[in-house]
Amino acid sequence: MRSSAISSRPPTSRAAINSSCGRRSCCRKPRRPTKKEQLEQHGSGIPSSGPAGPAAQLPTSRERRDDLGLSLVHVTEAAALACAGLLGKGDAEAVSDVAGEAMRRALESSGITGTVILSPRPQAHLPQGAVIGGGEQKVDLGVYPVEGASQVARGHINAVSIVVAVEPGGFASPPAVAQMEKFVAGPRARGAIDLDDPVADNLRRVAFAHDLRVQDLTVAILERPRHQELIADVAAARARIRTLEEGDVASAVMAAIAGSGIDAAIGIGDLHATLIAACAVRCLGGEFAARLMPRNDAERALIGELASHVYSLAELAPAADVAVAITGVTGGPLLPGVSFGSGFAESSSLVMSSRHGTVRRLTTRHHPV
């Protein structure tokens, strides 16, 4: 392209040059400004342009937040790749340990300074309150190196790695009980959920919002003894049920995202996992209602009048700017798992931003492995 552009210029004779003003100095190329002159002219020390072409510009606020999302997905990819190698080997503790170690190393080199606020499965590598990294951008973090370590150890599906970042102080701070009850659905069901109503009524409203019959809905519920009555109620309402061994966060995301085959996620789960899930659902524009579930007298005394309070999505994920990355480890309705080839691995991830209203699906090939 360069040679054709040069050859297209009309030839210029010496006579034509001399006739312009009679002085050769008029026809010289403009002198390249010195570095000192550039610094003095532009003040910031970064010239906007010059003979060498456009210079680098300072990243905008939006670009920095987009970079944060990509930084986060590198973190979840690292954790997923590290623990996927232990698929089916029967050691859930080792799965959790290697994922946590890999996630910490990735955070340390991510270019951010993150304070761990939410951690559903606390561990030595990512203790609550830890400050990780030394970058200029400061964020609060919710970390789940591997949700479903036992799933990985047994070679089962639905294990994922998750990181959430918000501005400092951006996470909700409900009373520190262990569990919350939740009901999650997609964007079309906004305003359809009331935890004070029977589950059958909520399912009818969700079905109406989707222009479906209740029997066409599929509801995700964790397979726990505490959910036996809930499962019976959903079955009595004639909705279909998908019981999951693990996946507090993953099931909520599946309920809020299109194409997963899950229309709602209901049940009682970990407090920190519920808040992380709410951040993801906020990015997806879904509906989320939750209530504190005290397990003993001490927790009942702690929450006091909040025992009957139903938290909205705005209360559960109040941050002005939420960034979420999720990478599949063993695969499932939400994301494919890590796959290995000859000298490479391939991962699938979601990267979400509440500020920009974006949800990206990424397939990444990693070399070498």
SVG drawing of the C-alpha trace seen along z (x, -y; Angstrom):
<svg xmlns="http://www.w3.org/2000/svg" viewBox="-50 -34 68 74">
<polyline fill="none" stroke="black" stroke-width="0.4" points="0.0,0.0 2.9,-2.4 4.5,-2.0 1.2,-2.6 0.5,-5.7 4.0,-7.1 3.8,-6.3 0.4,-8.1 1.9,-11.5 2.5,-13.7 6.2,-14.3 7.6,-17.7 10.4,-19.3 13.3,-21.3 12.1,-24.3 8.7,-24.2 10.4,-24.1 12.6,-27.0 9.8,-29.1 7.8,-29.0 9.9,-31.5 13.5,-31.1 14.8,-29.9 15.7,-26.3 14.9,-26.6 11.2,-26.8 11.2,-23.3 12.9,-21.5 11.0,-19.0 9.7,-20.4 12.1,-19.8 11.0,-17.0 10.3,-18.6 12.6,-17.5 11.4,-15.5 11.8,-18.6 9.7,-20.7 7.0,-18.0 6.9,-17.9 6.7,-21.7 4.0,-21.9 1.7,-19.3 2.2,-19.6 1.1,-16.1 4.3,-14.6 2.3,-12.6 2.2,-14.2 -1.0,-13.7 0.6,-13.2 3.8,-13.8 5.9,-12.8 6.1,-9.2 2.2,-9.0 -0.4,-9.1 1.0,-8.7 -0.5,-6.7 -3.4,-8.3 -4.2,-7.9 -6.9,-5.3 -10.4,-6.6 -12.5,-5.5 -14.5,-3.2 -11.3,-1.6 -9.9,-1.1 -13.1,0.7 -13.1,2.8 -9.5,3.7 -10.6,4.7 -13.1,7.2 -10.3,8.7 -8.0,8.8 -10.7,10.6 -11.2,13.2 -7.5,13.9 -7.9,14.6 -10.8,17.1 -9.1,18.7 -6.0,19.3 -8.0,20.9 -10.0,23.1 -7.0,24.3 -5.1,25.1 -7.9,27.3 -9.2,28.8 -6.2,31.1 -7.5,32.8 -10.8,33.8 -12.1,37.1 -9.1,37.7 -11.1,37.7 -9.4,35.0 -11.7,32.0 -9.3,30.3 -6.5,30.4 -8.9,29.0 -9.8,26.1 -6.2,25.5 -4.7,25.3 -7.5,23.1 -7.1,20.7 -3.3,20.5 -3.6,19.9 -6.2,17.2 -4.0,15.4 -1.0,15.5 -3.2,14.1 -4.6,11.4 -1.1,10.4 -0.1,9.7 -3.5,8.3 -2.6,4.6 -5.2,4.0 -5.2,3.8 -8.1,5.9 -9.4,6.4 -11.1,9.7 -14.5,9.0 -16.6,12.0 -15.3,15.5 -17.9,18.4 -15.2,21.0 -12.4,19.2 -9.0,20.6 -5.3,19.8 -4.6,18.3 -7.5,15.8 -8.5,15.0 -11.2,12.5 -9.7,9.0 -6.5,9.9 -5.2,7.1 -3.8,8.6 -1.9,6.9 -0.2,3.5 -1.9,1.8 -3.3,-1.7 -6.9,-0.7 -8.4,0.3 -11.4,2.6 -13.2,4.8 -13.4,8.5 -15.7,11.4 -13.7,14.6 -14.8,18.2 -11.8,20.0 -13.9,23.0 -17.6,23.4 -18.0,27.1 -14.6,28.5 -16.3,31.8 -17.8,31.8 -14.3,31.5 -13.0,34.2 -15.7,36.6 -15.7,35.7 -19.2,34.1 -20.5,31.1 -21.3,27.4 -18.1,26.4 -17.0,22.8 -14.5,20.2 -15.9,16.8 -14.5,13.3 -16.5,10.1 -15.0,6.6 -16.8,3.4 -15.6,0.0 -14.3,-0.1 -17.2,0.2 -19.5,1.4 -20.7,4.7 -23.9,5.0 -23.3,5.5 -26.3,7.4 -26.0,9.0 -23.4,11.7 -25.6,14.8 -24.5,17.9 -27.4,18.3 -30.0,16.5 -33.1,17.7 -33.3,16.6 -35.6,16.7 -33.9,15.7 -35.4,15.3 -34.6,13.6 -35.2,10.0 -38.7,10.7 -39.8,11.6 -38.8,8.3 -41.4,7.5 -42.9,11.0 -41.3,12.4 -42.6,11.9 -41.0,14.1 -44.0,13.6 -46.2,15.5 -46.3,19.3 -43.8,20.6 -46.7,21.7 -47.9,18.1 -44.4,16.9 -44.0,19.6 -47.3,18.6 -46.2,15.0 -42.8,16.1 -44.6,18.3 -46.9,15.5 -44.0,13.1 -42.4,15.7 -45.7,16.5 -45.4,20.1 -47.4,22.5 -46.0,23.4 -45.4,26.9 -43.1,25.5 -40.8,23.9 -37.6,25.5 -36.5,24.7 -33.0,25.2 -32.7,26.3 -29.6,27.5 -30.0,31.1 -30.0,30.5 -32.1,32.0 -33.3,28.5 -34.9,28.2 -37.1,31.3 -40.3,29.3 -39.4,26.7 -38.9,29.4 -42.3,30.9 -44.0,27.5 -42.4,26.9 -43.5,30.3 -47.0,29.7 -47.1,26.5 -46.3,28.8 -43.0,27.0 -40.1,29.2 -37.1,29.5 -33.4,29.8 -31.6,30.7 -28.0,29.7 -25.3,31.1 -23.4,27.7 -23.9,24.3 -25.3,21.5 -23.9,18.9 -24.0,20.9 -27.7,21.8 -28.6,18.1 -26.7,17.1 -28.4,19.8 -31.8,18.5 -31.0,15.0 -29.2,15.7 -30.9,16.7 -30.4,20.1 -29.4,22.1 -32.6,24.1 -33.2,22.8 -36.1,20.4 -35.7,19.9 -33.4,20.8 -34.8,21.2 -33.4,22.2 -31.3,21.4 -27.6,20.9 -24.4,19.3 -24.6,15.6 -21.4,14.7 -22.4,16.8 -25.8,15.1 -24.2,11.7 -21.8,12.7 -24.7,14.2 -26.7,11.0 -23.8,9.1 -23.9,11.4 -27.6,11.2 -27.4,7.4 -25.2,7.4 -27.6,9.7 -30.7,7.5 -32.5,10.3 -34.8,10.5 -33.5,11.4 -35.2,11.5 -33.6,12.8 -34.1,13.0 -31.8,13.7 -32.2,17.2 -31.0,17.4 -30.0,20.9 -30.0,20.4 -30.9,17.9 -27.6,16.0 -28.3,15.3 -31.9,14.4 -30.8,11.9 -28.3,10.5 -30.7,9.8 -33.6,8.6 -36.3,6.8 -34.6,7.7 -35.8,11.3 -38.8,10.5 -37.1,8.0 -37.0,9.1 -33.8,7.7 -34.2,6.5 -31.5,6.7 -30.7,3.1 -30.0,3.8 -28.0,7.0 -25.8,5.5 -25.8,1.7 -22.4,0.9 -22.2,-1.8 -19.9,0.4 -19.9,4.2 -17.6,6.4 -17.9,10.2 -15.9,13.0 -16.9,16.6 -15.0,19.5 -16.3,23.0 -14.2,25.8 -16.2,29.0 -18.9,27.8 -22.6,27.6 -25.7,25.6 -24.0,22.3 -20.5,22.8 -18.4,25.5 -15.6,26.8 -11.8,26.7 -10.7,29.0 -7.2,30.1 -5.5,30.7 -2.0,31.4 0.0,28.6 -3.0,26.3 -6.1,25.9 -9.3,24.2 -11.6,22.3 -15.0,20.6 -15.9,17.6 -18.5,14.9 -17.3,11.3 -20.0,8.9 -20.2,5.2 -23.2,3.4 -22.0,-0.1 -21.6,0.7 -24.5,3.2 -22.3,5.8 -22.2,9.6 -19.3,11.2 -18.8,14.8 -15.1,15.6 -13.5,18.8 -9.7,18.7 -7.0,21.1 -4.0,21.2 -0.5,22.0 1.6,23.7 0.1,26.1"/>
</svg>
